[in-house]
Amino acid sequence: MRRIGQQSWAEICCGLMTVEADGWVFTFYNDCDTLDYCDSC
């Protein structure tokens, strides 16, 4: 798994973070340093 984008999980605080794993691209919502939901994959 690798992060796509410049900001780390801790830097985002509240917002979307995109990662790539095995050809899949996942976008997760970080809600105050807690995984809230998967926005897309």
N, C-alpha and C positions, 0 to 999 in steps of 0.2 A: 504494500500500500504506500502511496506517496501523495503528498499534498499538492494540489494544483492551485497556484496563487502565492502571494507573498506573505500574507499574514498567518501567524500560528493560531492554534485554538485559543490560547490565553490572550492573544492580542485582539481577537474579535469581540469577546465578551458576550455580545448579543448580535447574532446575525448568521449568515450562511457561510459554510466552509465546504469546499469541494475537494474530493480525493479520488484517486484512480487506483484500481486494484484489478489485476488480471484482465485488462481491457475494458472493464466497467468503470463508469464515472458516477460517483455518488455525491449528492449534495445534502449535507446535514445542517440542521438549525441548532446553533449553540445559544442556549438561553441562560446567561449568567454562569458560564462554565459548566453547564449541565446539558447533556444531549437531550434535546426535546423531541425531534422527529426527523425522519428522512424526507427531504423535500422532493428529491427526484433521483432516479437511477437509470 
